[in-house]
C-alpha cells in the first residue's frame, strides 16, 4: 500500500511538470512540497511570508530618512520586489515548460548557475535566513506574550524565556502539519490577522497623534502624544554627526528592503498545481494589495505620530515606562494579533527546514503517513523547533545576528539573484532595457547587501559586551526590531527594559566614546519631558515639546554623553552598570535607588551619595556636596531654543508678561529655564492646593525672574527659607487667587518694585549656589582623576 501511495503522489508530481528527466524525487520534495494549490493559496502563502510583524518597524526607517526619502524608498522597495518575484516566477515557468520543474531555490541555482552555487551558497544562505526567521519569530512571540502579561499584571515577575518556551511548545504542535500546502487555511487566517493588527496600529498612531495621553511612571506624571494646536512633531533626521546620519540612512534602507524579503518564492510556487503559468502572478497581485495597504498606512501614520522618536517597532512606542500610551484594549488586540500571526510566519519559514529533514530521514518509497516516515518526521520537527526555541530564549539579543543574516541573505536572494537568474536563462539583448534594468538591480542591491552586512557586523562588535544569556528583556531586538530583527540606529545602545543598557540616545558615538574614555553624564529620570507654557492669554505659541535627550544634546558640550539610566529593577541595573562600568556615581537630591546603590557597590564603583544611612551605606563613602538644584546656572540655550525665545520676545513686544510655570502636577519641565528668559515674573505652580508639594524655584531665580509661589511648597520650603534669609524680597509666598492678582498688579504696574524683586531673587540664588559646582568637581577629581588641584572655574577659564 505504501508503494502505491508513493507512486500515486509521484505521478501527480509528474503531471505538475516535476521530475521528467528520469530522476526520482526525494522525500522532502515529494511530501513537503506537494503541488496541489491554487493561485489563491499561493497568495496566502506569499502574504504570510512578506506581510509580517517587521512591518511595524517601518516608521523607524522613516525616522532616519524623512518623509520624501522614506516614501521613495518604500515605493521602490515595493516595485523592485514585485518585479523580482515575477522574474523568479517566469524563470520557473520557463523551466517547467522545458520539462524540468524546479521545486526549490537550490534546484534553480544548480540548474542555472551550476551545482556549486546551489550547494554552497543559495542552499546554506536560504536555510540560515529561514531558520533565523523561525528563531526571531519565536523571540518576538515571547516578547508579545510578556507584554500582554505585563499589561494585565503590572509588575509581574515571570521571565521572558518562560514565554518563549510556552510559544515553542505550541510551535512543536503546529510544525507537525505535513506539507506546505496544508498551511493554506492557517495562512488565510494569517492574512486577516496582518490586516487587523496593521489597522489597529494605525488607529493607535492616530489616537496618539490627536489626543494627549497621561501616564504615570513611578511618581512622575508624563504627558505624551499631541493634540490640536500642540507643537508639531520633530521630523528632523537624527544623529549627532554626518557619519551617524549616513549610517542611519543605509540602515533604514536595509530595514525597508528586508521587510519586503521573502526568500522562499520557488518553494511557494512549488505548491501550485499544474499548469502553473500565470498563477504566481495572480498570487503576487493579491499579496501586494495587502502589502500596499499595510506597509504604507503603518509607515505613514507611525512616522506622523512619533516623528524621529519612532522606535525599532511601534509596539515599543505604544509602551512608555511599562505603561500603555494608547487605550490598553487596543494595545492588547495589537499584541494578540501579532502573536497569532507570528505562529503562522514561523511555521511557513520552517518549511525549508522540514523539507531538508524529510529528505534526509524519510523513505520516498513508503507512504507519507506510513509509520516509517511519521515517527522521524515528528521527532525531527520537534527537535528543530526545540533547538530554535532554545536559541530564542538563550539569546534575546539574536536580533544583531539576524540582522547580519538578513543583510547577507534576504537582500541577495530577493533582489540580486532573481535578476541574474532571468538574464542567464533568457539572455535578453544588451541593447534592451530589460538587461540593463536587471543588471542595475543586481549590482545596486549586491552593494547594499555588503554595506548592510558591514553595518550589522559593526553593531555586533559594539554590542558584544552587552550580551547576556537568558536576559529578561521585555523588548529585545528580535523581529520586533524589523528587518529580520535588527532595527536599531547604527551604533545605538539598545533601548531595553529589565535586562540591558539604557536608552540608545547617542548613536554610534555613545558606545565608541565610552570605550574611548569620554565623560558620560547619566540621568536617572525616565519618560518624555514637557516644555512649560506661558499664560494662554498672552503667549501666541509655546516652545516645542521635546524629550530630555534632545534638550541635553543641545546644551552639553562636545564629548559629553547624556544617557538615561534604566528603571531601578535588579536585572536592568546590574546590566547597565556592568556595561558602562562607571568610576563614580553621583546621586542627586532624592534619587534614592536601592538596586543602583547595591549593584554599584558590588561591582566596585565609588558612590558619592547623600543621606543613605537607611541602606547602611558605609559612612566613609558619603560626601554631601550641596544642593545641586542651586547649580542650574545660566546654561546657554541651544539654537532651536534661542530661535524660539527670540520669536516669543518679538510677539510679546512691550506687553505685560507673567508666566504660570509647572502648572501640571508631576511634569518634568526641562525647558522652563529657557522660557523664564522671556518673562519677568514666574508664578510656580503645584503649590496652590493642599496635598501638592510645589516645584523648584531656583531655575526662575537663576535667570532673574520675580518669583511667586503658593502656600503648599512641601520639601522646597527649606529653599524659600534660605532665600528669605538672604533677602525677604527674593520670593513672594501668596495664599490664593485674590492675593495673586493683587501681587501681579503691583509688580506689573511698578517697574521699580519689579526690578527689586528680580534682583533680590537672582542675588539670593547666586549666594546659595556659590561653590556647589566646585565641590562636585572636587569629588570627581578626587575619585576619578586623583587630585584636587583645580577648581571647575579654573578649568573653564583655561579652556576659554
C-alpha positions in Angstrom: 0.0 0.0 0.0 2.9 2.3 0.8 4.4 1.8 -2.7 1.1 2.6 -4.3 0.7 5.8 -2.3 4.2 6.8 -3.3 3.7 6.1 -7.0 0.3 8.0 -7.0 1.9 11.0 -5.4 4.9 10.9 -7.7 2.6 10.6 -10.7 0.8 13.8 -9.5 4.2 15.5 -9.3 5.0 14.3 -12.9 1.6 15.7 -14.1 2.6 19.0 -12.5 5.7 19.2 -14.5 8.0 17.7 -11.9 11.0 15.4 -12.5 10.7 14.5 -16.2 14.3 13.5 -16.9 14.2 10.2 -15.0 15.4 11.4 -11.6 13.3 10.3 -8.6 12.0 13.0 -6.2 13.4 12.8 -2.7 11.0 12.6 0.3 11.4 16.3 1.0 10.1 17.4 -2.4 7.6 14.6 -2.6 5.9 15.1 0.8 6.6 18.7 1.9 6.3 20.5 -1.5 3.1 18.9 -2.8 1.7 20.6 -5.8 -2.0 20.8 -5.1 -2.7 24.5 -4.5 -4.5 27.3 -6.4 -3.3 30.8 -7.1 -5.4 31.9 -4.0 -3.4 29.5 -1.8 -0.2 30.9 -3.3 -1.4 34.4 -2.4 -2.0 33.3 1.2 1.5 31.8 1.5 3.1 34.9 -0.1 1.3 37.3 2.2 2.3 35.4 5.4 5.9 35.3 4.3 6.1 39.1 3.5 3.4 40.9 5.4 4.7 40.1 8.9 5.3 42.0 12.2 8.6 43.5 11.0 6.4 46.0 9.0 5.9 47.7 12.4 9.5 48.9 12.1 8.8 51.0 9.0 8.2 54.2 11.0 11.7 53.7 12.5 13.2 53.5 9.0 11.3 56.7 8.1 12.9 58.4 11.1 16.3 58.1 9.5 15.2 59.1 6.0 12.5 61.7 6.4 9.2 62.0 4.6 10.4 62.3 1.0 13.2 59.7 1.0 11.1 57.3 3.2 8.2 57.3 0.8 10.5 57.0 -2.2 12.3 54.0 -0.7 9.0 52.4 0.3 7.7 52.7 -3.3 11.0 51.5 -4.8 11.0 48.5 -2.4 7.5 47.5 -3.4 8.2 48.0 -7.2 11.5 46.1 -7.2 10.4 43.1 -5.1 7.2 42.7 -7.1 9.3 42.8 -10.3 11.9 40.5 -8.9 9.4 37.9 -7.6 7.8 37.9 -11.0 11.2 37.3 -12.6 11.7 34.2 -10.5 8.2 33.0 -11.4 8.9 33.5 -15.1 12.1 31.5 -14.9 10.4 28.7 -13.0 7.6 28.6 -15.6 10.1 28.6 -18.4 12.0 25.6 -17.0 8.7 23.8 -16.3 7.7 24.2 -19.9 11.1 22.8 -20.9 10.4 19.6 -18.9 12.2 20.4 -15.7 10.0 21.9 -12.9 12.3 23.3 -10.2 10.8 23.0 -6.7 13.4 24.6 -4.6 15.7 27.7 -4.6 18.8 25.5 -4.6 17.4 23.5 -7.6 17.2 26.7 -9.5 20.7 27.7 -8.7 22.1 24.3 -9.5 20.4 24.2 -12.9 21.1 27.8 -13.9 24.4 28.7 -12.3 25.9 25.3 -11.6 26.0 22.7 -8.7 28.4 24.8 -6.6 26.1 27.7 -6.4 23.2 25.6 -5.2 25.2 23.5 -2.7 27.5 26.1 -1.2 25.7 29.5 -1.5 22.0 29.5 -2.2 21.1 26.4 -0.2 23.0 27.3 3.0 22.0 31.0 2.8 18.4 30.2 2.4 18.5 27.7 5.3 20.1 30.3 7.6 17.7 33.0 6.6 14.6 30.8 7.0 15.7 29.2 10.3 16.8 32.6 11.6 13.2 33.9 10.8 11.8 31.0 12.9 14.1 31.9 15.8 13.3 35.6 15.5 9.5 34.9 15.3 9.7 32.8 18.4 11.6 35.5 20.3 9.1 38.2 19.2 6.2 36.0 20.1 7.7 35.5 23.6 8.0 39.3 23.9 4.4 39.8 22.8 3.2 37.3 25.3 5.2 39.0 28.1 3.9 42.4 27.0 0.3 41.1 27.3 1.2 39.6 30.7 2.6 42.9 31.9 -0.4 44.9 30.7 -2.7 42.6 32.5 -0.4 42.2 35.6 1.8 45.3 36.0 5.0 44.4 37.9 4.7 40.7 37.1 8.0 38.8 37.6 7.7 35.9 35.0 10.9 35.9 32.9 10.9 36.3 29.1 12.3 32.9 28.4 9.3 31.3 30.1 7.0 32.9 27.5 9.4 31.9 24.7 9.3 28.3 25.9 5.5 28.4 26.0 5.3 29.6 22.4 7.9 26.9 21.5 5.7 24.2 22.8 2.8 25.5 20.7 5.1 25.6 17.6 6.0 21.9 18.2 2.4 21.1 17.6 1.9 23.4 14.7 5.0 22.1 13.0 3.5 18.7 12.5 1.3 19.9 9.7 2.6 17.6 7.0 3.1 19.9 3.9 3.4 23.5 2.8 0.0 23.1 1.1 -1.6 22.0 4.4 -0.9 25.5 5.7 -3.3 27.2 3.3 -6.0 27.7 5.9 -3.6 28.8 8.5 -2.2 31.4 6.1 -5.6 32.7 5.2 -6.1 33.4 8.9 -2.7 35.0 8.9 -3.7 37.3 6.0 -6.7 38.5 8.0 -4.6 39.0 11.2 -1.9 41.1 9.4 -4.6 43.4 8.1 -6.2 43.5 11.6 -3.1 44.4 13.6 -2.0 46.9 11.0 -5.3 48.6 11.1 -5.2 48.7 14.9 -1.6 50.0 14.8 -2.7 52.8 12.5 -5.6 53.6 14.9 -3.2 53.7 17.8 -0.9 56.1 15.9 -3.9 58.4 15.1 -5.1 58.2 18.7 -1.6 59.1 20.0 -1.2 61.9 17.4 -4.5 63.6 18.0 -5.1 63.3 21.8 -2.6 63.8 24.6 -2.1 60.8 26.9 -1.2 61.0 30.5 0.7 58.1 32.0 2.2 57.5 35.4 5.8 56.3 35.7 6.7 55.8 39.3 5.8 59.1 41.0 6.1 61.1 37.8 3.2 62.0 35.5 4.3 62.3 31.9 2.3 63.8 29.1 2.8 62.2 25.7 1.1 62.4 22.3 -0.2 65.5 20.6 -3.4 67.5 20.2 -4.8 70.2 18.0 -2.8 73.3 18.4 0.0 71.5 20.1 3.6 71.7 18.8 4.4 69.7 15.7 6.5 66.5 15.9 10.2 66.7 15.2 10.8 65.2 11.7 14.5 66.2 11.5 17.0 63.5 10.7 18.6 62.2 14.0 22.3 61.7 14.5 25.0 63.5 16.4 27.1 63.9 13.2 27.1 63.2 9.5 28.7 59.8 9.9 25.8 58.7 12.1 23.2 60.1 9.8 24.8 58.4 6.7 24.9 55.0 8.6 21.3 55.6 9.6 20.3 56.1 6.0 21.9 52.8 5.0 20.4 51.1 8.0 16.9 52.4 7.2 17.2 51.3 3.5 18.2 47.8 4.7 15.2 47.8 7.1 12.8 48.6 4.3 14.5 46.2 1.8 14.5 43.3 4.1 11.0 44.0 5.4 9.9 43.2 1.8 12.0 40.0 2.0 10.7 36.5 1.2 13.4 34.0 0.4 11.1 31.1 -0.5 9.4 32.1 -3.7 10.3 28.8 -5.5 9.0 26.7 -2.6 5.8 28.6 -2.7 5.4 28.3 -6.4 6.1 24.5 -6.0 2.8 24.2 -4.1 0.8 25.3 -7.1 -0.9 22.5 -9.2 -0.2 22.3 -12.9 -0.4 24.1 -15.2 1.5 26.8 -13.3 1.5 29.6 -15.9 0.1 32.9 -14.6 -0.9 31.6 -11.2 2.1 33.1 -9.3 1.4 36.5 -10.9 -2.2 36.4 -9.5 -1.0 35.4 -6.1 1.6 38.2 -6.1 -1.2 40.7 -7.0 -3.2 39.6 -4.0 -0.2 39.7 -1.8 0.9 43.2 -2.9 -2.6 44.6 -2.5 -2.2 43.7 1.2 1.4 44.9 1.2 0.5 48.4 -0.1 -2.5 48.6 2.3 -0.4 47.7 5.4 3.1 48.9 4.7 2.2 52.4 3.6 -0.5 53.0 6.2 1.7 51.9 9.1 4.8 53.7 7.9 3.0 57.0 7.3 0.8 57.0 10.4 3.6 55.8 12.6 6.1 58.4 11.4 3.4 61.1 11.6 2.6 60.3 15.2 6.1 59.8 16.6 8.4 61.6 14.2 12.1 60.9 14.7 11.5 59.3 18.1 10.0 56.2 16.4 11.4 53.1 18.0 12.5 49.8 16.4 8.9 48.8 16.4 5.6 50.7 17.0 5.0 48.3 19.9 7.8 50.0 21.8 6.3 53.4 21.1 2.9 52.3 22.4 4.5 51.5 25.8 6.3 54.1 27.9 7.8 53.0 31.2 5.8 49.8 31.1 2.5 51.6 30.6 0.3 51.9 27.5 0.1 55.3 25.9 -2.9 54.2 23.7 -6.0 52.5 25.1 -5.0 49.3 26.7 -7.7 47.2 24.9 -6.3 48.4 21.6 -2.8 47.6 22.6 -3.8 44.2 23.8 -5.5 43.5 20.4 -2.4 44.5 18.5 -0.1 42.3 20.7 -2.5 39.4 20.5 -3.0 39.6 16.7 0.8 40.0 16.3 1.4 36.9 18.4 -1.1 34.8 16.5 0.3 35.8 13.1 3.8 35.0 14.3 2.9 31.4 14.7 1.9 31.3 11.0 5.1 33.2 10.0 7.3 30.8 12.0 5.7 27.6 10.5 5.9 29.0 7.0 9.7 29.7 7.3 10.1 26.3 9.0 9.2 24.6 5.7 12.6 24.6 4.1 14.0 23.0 7.3 11.2 20.4 7.2 11.9 19.7 3.5 15.6 19.1 4.3 14.9 16.9 7.3 12.3 14.9 5.4 14.7 14.4 2.5 17.4 13.1 4.9 15.3 10.9 7.2 12.2 9.7 5.3 11.8 7.0 2.7 10.2 8.2 -0.6 9.2 4.6 -1.3 7.0 4.5 1.8 3.7 6.4 2.1 3.7 9.9 3.5 1.7 8.7 6.6 3.5 5.3 6.9 4.9 4.7 10.4 8.4 4.6 8.8 8.1 8.3 7.9 5.7 9.6 10.6 8.0 8.8 13.5 11.2 10.5 12.2 9.0 13.4 10.9 7.5 14.1 14.4 10.9 13.6 16.2 12.9 15.7 13.7 10.5 18.6 13.5 10.0 18.7 17.3 13.8 18.7 17.7 14.2 21.5 15.2 11.6 23.7 16.9 13.1 22.9 20.3 16.5 24.0 19.0 15.1 27.3 17.7 13.3 27.9 20.9 16.4 27.4 23.0 18.3 29.9 20.8 15.5 32.4 21.2 15.3 32.0 25.0 19.0 31.9 25.5 20.0 34.7 23.0 17.4 37.5 23.3 20.0 39.7 21.5 19.6 37.4 18.5 18.5 40.5 16.5 22.1 41.6 15.9 22.9 38.2 14.4 19.6 38.0 12.5 20.3 41.5 11.0 23.5 40.1 9.6 21.7 37.0 8.3 19.1 39.3 6.7 21.6 41.6 5.1 23.7 38.7 3.8 20.7 36.6 2.8 17.4 38.3 2.1 18.9 41.1 0.0 20.8 38.8 -2.4 18.0 36.1 -2.6 15.2 38.5 -3.2 16.8 41.3 -5.2 20.1 40.4 -6.9 19.7 36.7 -7.6 16.3 36.9 -9.5 17.8 39.4 -11.9 20.8 37.2 -12.5 18.6 34.1 -13.0 16.5 35.9 -15.6 19.4 37.3 -17.6 21.2 33.9 -17.6 18.0 32.0 -18.5 16.5 34.3 -21.2 19.6 36.1 -22.3 17.9 39.4 -23.1 19.6 41.7 -25.6 22.2 44.0 -24.1 20.7 46.8 -26.2 17.4 46.4 -24.5 16.2 48.0 -21.2 15.5 44.6 -19.5 19.1 43.5 -19.4 20.4 46.8 -18.0 17.5 47.1 -15.6 18.2 43.7 -14.2 21.9 44.3 -14.1 21.4 47.6 -12.3 19.2 45.9 -9.7 21.7 43.1 -9.2 24.6 45.5 -8.7 22.9 48.1 -6.5 21.4 45.6 -4.2 24.5 43.5 -4.0 26.4 46.6 -2.9 23.6 47.4 -0.4 23.9 43.8 0.9 27.6 44.4 1.5 27.1 47.7 3.3 24.3 46.4 5.4 26.4 43.3 6.3 29.3 45.6 7.4 26.9 47.7 9.5 25.4 44.6 11.1 28.9 43.2 11.9 29.9 46.6 13.4 26.8 46.6 15.5 27.6 43.1 16.8 31.1 44.3 17.8 29.7 47.4 19.5 27.1 45.4 21.4 29.2 42.3 22.2 29.9 43.1 25.8 26.2 43.8 26.5 25.1 40.3 25.6 23.7 38.3 28.4 22.3 34.8 28.0 18.7 34.4 29.1 18.4 38.1 29.7 15.0 39.1 30.9 14.4 41.7 28.2 10.9 43.0 27.6 11.7 44.2 24.1 14.9 42.7 22.8 15.8 43.4 19.2 14.3 40.4 17.6 11.8 40.7 14.7 10.3 43.4 16.9 13.1 45.4 15.5 12.2 44.8 11.9 14.5 43.9 9.1 15.0 40.5 10.3 15.4 41.6 13.8 18.0 44.4 13.8 16.1 47.6 13.5 18.3 50.0 15.5 20.1 53.1 14.5 23.8 52.2 13.8 25.8 52.2 17.0 22.9 53.0 19.3 22.9 51.4 22.7 19.7 49.3 22.6 16.7 50.6 24.5 15.6 47.8 26.8 13.7 47.3 30.0 14.8 44.8 32.5 18.0 43.4 31.1 20.3 45.6 29.2 21.8 49.2 28.9 19.6 52.2 28.7 18.0 54.4 26.1 20.0 54.3 22.9 20.1 58.1 22.8 23.5 58.8 21.4 24.0 56.8 18.2 27.4 55.4 17.3 29.3 57.8 19.4 27.8 56.6 22.6 29.4 53.2 22.7 32.5 54.3 20.9 33.1 57.3 23.1 32.5 55.3 26.3 35.1 52.8 25.2 37.5 55.6 24.4 37.2 57.0 27.9 34.9 60.0 27.1 33.0 61.5 30.1 29.5 60.3 30.4 26.6 62.1 32.1 23.8 59.8 33.2 20.3 60.9 34.3 18.0 58.9 36.5 14.8 60.1 35.0 12.5 58.1 32.7 9.9 59.3 30.2 9.4 62.3 28.0 9.6 65.8 29.4 7.2 68.5 28.7 8.1 72.1 27.9 6.5 74.7 30.1 3.9 77.1 28.6 3.4 80.8 29.0 0.0 82.0 30.1 -2.5 81.1 27.3 -3.9 84.6 27.4 -0.5 86.1 26.4 1.5 83.5 24.5 1.0 83.2 20.8 2.7 79.9 20.8 4.9 77.7 23.0 8.3 76.3 22.7 8.0 72.8 21.0 7.8 69.9 23.4 11.0 67.9 23.4 12.3 64.8 25.1 15.2 65.2 27.6 17.9 63.7 25.4 17.2 66.2 22.7 17.3 69.1 25.2 20.6 67.8 26.7 22.2 67.3 23.2 21.9 71.0 22.5 23.0 72.1 26.0 26.0 69.9 26.7 29.5 70.5 25.1 31.1 68.1 22.6 32.4 64.9 24.2 29.8 64.7 27.0 27.3 62.0 26.6 23.8 62.1 28.1 22.4 58.6 28.8 19.2 57.5 30.5 19.6 55.2 33.4 17.0 52.3 33.5 14.3 51.8 36.0 15.5 50.5 39.3 15.0 46.8 38.6 17.8 44.5 39.7 18.5 42.9 36.2 18.3 46.2 34.4 20.6 48.0 36.9 23.1 45.1 37.0 23.4 45.0 33.2 23.5 48.8 32.9 26.4 49.2 35.4 28.1 46.2 34.0 28.1 47.8 30.6 29.1 51.3 31.5 31.5 50.4 34.4 31.4 53.9 35.9 34.3 55.1 38.1 32.0 57.4 40.1 28.2 57.7 40.6 26.8 61.0 41.8 23.3 60.7 43.2 21.4 63.9 43.3 18.7 65.1 45.7 16.1 62.4 46.4 17.4 59.9 43.8 17.4 57.1 46.4 17.6 53.9 44.2 18.5 50.9 46.3 19.3 48.5 43.5 21.5 51.1 41.8 23.4 51.6 45.0 23.8 48.0 45.9 24.8 46.8 42.4 27.3 49.6 42.1 28.8 48.6 45.4 29.1 45.0 44.3 30.8 46.0 41.1 33.4 48.3 42.7 32.0 51.7 41.6 32.6 54.6 44.0 29.3 56.0 45.1 29.2 59.6 46.4 25.7 59.5 47.9 23.6 61.8 50.0 21.7 60.6 53.2 21.9 56.9 52.5 22.3 55.7 56.1 18.9 53.9 55.7 20.7 51.5 53.4 23.5 51.0 55.9 25.9 52.7 53.4 29.4 52.9 54.9 29.8 56.5 56.2 33.2 56.9 54.5 31.6 57.0 51.1 29.1 59.7 51.9 30.1 63.1 50.7 27.5 65.9 50.7 28.5 68.4 48.0 25.5 70.7 48.4 22.1 71.1 46.9 22.5 70.7 43.1 19.2 72.4 42.5 21.2 75.5 43.0 23.7 74.5 40.3 21.5 75.1 37.3 23.4 78.3 36.5 22.7 80.4 33.4 23.1 77.5 30.9 23.4 78.5 27.3 20.4 77.8 25.1 20.7 75.7 22.0 20.0 77.1 18.6 16.4 75.9 18.5 15.7 77.4 21.9 17.3 80.7 21.0 15.2 80.9 17.9 12.0 80.1 19.8 12.9 82.7 22.6 13.5 85.4 20.1 10.3 84.6 18.3 8.4 84.9 21.6 10.1 88.1 22.5 9.1 89.6 19.2 5.5 88.5 19.6 5.3 89.8 23.2 7.0 93.1 22.3 6.2 95.5 25.2 3.1 93.7 26.5 3.0 92.9 30.2 4.0 89.3 30.7 3.9 86.8 33.6 4.2 83.0 33.4 2.5 80.3 35.3 5.2 77.6 35.4 4.9 73.9 36.4 1.1 74.1 36.5 0.6 70.4 35.5 1.2 68.2 38.5 4.3 66.0 38.3 5.6 67.0 34.9 9.4 67.2 34.4 9.9 70.7 33.0 13.4 70.6 31.5 12.9 73.6 29.2 11.4 76.1 31.7 14.7 77.9 32.2 14.5 78.9 28.6 11.0 80.3 28.9 12.0 82.1 32.1 14.2 84.3 30.0 11.2 85.9 28.3 9.1 86.7 31.4 9.9 89.0 34.3 7.5 87.2 36.7 7.3 83.4 37.3 4.4 82.0 39.4 5.5 78.5 40.4 2.6 76.0 40.2 1.9 72.9 42.2 1.7 75.0 45.3 -1.8 76.4 45.5 -3.8 73.3 46.5 -3.5 71.2 49.6 -1.8 67.9 49.0 0.6 69.4 46.5 4.3 69.8 47.1 5.4 72.7 45.0 8.2 72.8 42.4 11.8 74.0 42.1 12.0 77.8 42.3 15.8 78.1 41.8 15.6 78.0 37.9 13.4 81.1 37.8 15.5 82.9 40.4 18.7 82.0 38.5 17.7 84.0 35.4 16.3 86.9 37.4 12.6 86.4 37.5 10.5 87.8 40.2 9.4 84.6 41.9 5.9 83.9 43.4 4.7 80.6 44.9 1.7 79.3 46.7 1.4 78.1 50.4 2.0 74.4 49.7 5.6 74.0 48.9 6.5 70.7 50.5 10.2 69.9 50.7 11.0 73.1 48.8 10.3 75.0 52.0 13.9 75.0 53.0 14.8 76.7 49.8 12.2 79.5 50.5 13.6 80.0 54.0 17.2 80.2 52.8 16.2 82.8 50.1 14.2 84.8 52.6 17.2 84.9 55.0 19.3 86.4 52.3 16.6 88.8 51.1 12.9 88.9 52.0 12.0 90.1 48.6 13.6 87.1 46.9 10.3 85.1 46.9 6.7 86.2 47.4 4.5 83.5 49.0 0.8 84.1 48.4 -2.2 82.3 49.6 -4.8 82.4 46.9 -6.2 83.9 43.7 -7.1 87.4 45.1 -3.6 87.9 46.6 -2.0 86.6 43.4 -3.9 89.2 41.3 -3.0 92.0 43.7 0.7 91.0 43.6 0.7 90.8 39.8 -0.9 94.3 39.5 1.6 95.7 41.9 4.7 94.3 40.1 3.4 94.9 36.5 2.4 98.4 37.5 5.6 99.4 39.3 8.7 98.8 37.4 10.9 99.7 40.3 9.3 97.2 42.6 9.6 94.5 39.9 13.3 95.2 39.4 13.9 95.0 43.1 12.2 91.6 43.3 14.1 90.4 40.3 17.4 91.5 41.6 16.7 90.0 45.1 15.8 86.6 43.6 18.9 86.5 41.4 21.2 87.6 44.2 19.8 85.1 46.6 20.3 82.3 44.1 23.8 83.4 43.5 24.7 83.2 47.2 23.1 79.8 47.7 24.7 78.3 44.5 28.2 79.6 45.2 30.7 76.8 45.5 28.3 73.9 44.7 29.7 73.1 41.3 33.3 73.4 42.6 32.6 71.0 45.4 31.1 68.4 43.0 34.1 68.9 40.7 36.5 68.2 43.6 34.7 65.0 44.3 35.1 64.0 40.7 38.8 64.9 40.7 39.3 63.0 44.0 37.7 59.7 43.0 38.4 59.7 39.2 41.4 61.8 38.4 43.1 61.6 41.8 43.8 65.2 42.9 42.1 68.4 44.0 44.5 70.9 42.5 42.0 72.7 40.3 38.5 74.1 40.6 35.8 73.8 38.0 36.0 77.6 37.4 39.8 77.4 36.8 39.3 74.5 34.3 36.7 76.6 32.4 39.0 79.6 32.3 41.9 77.5 30.9 39.5 76.1 28.3 38.4 79.5 27.2 
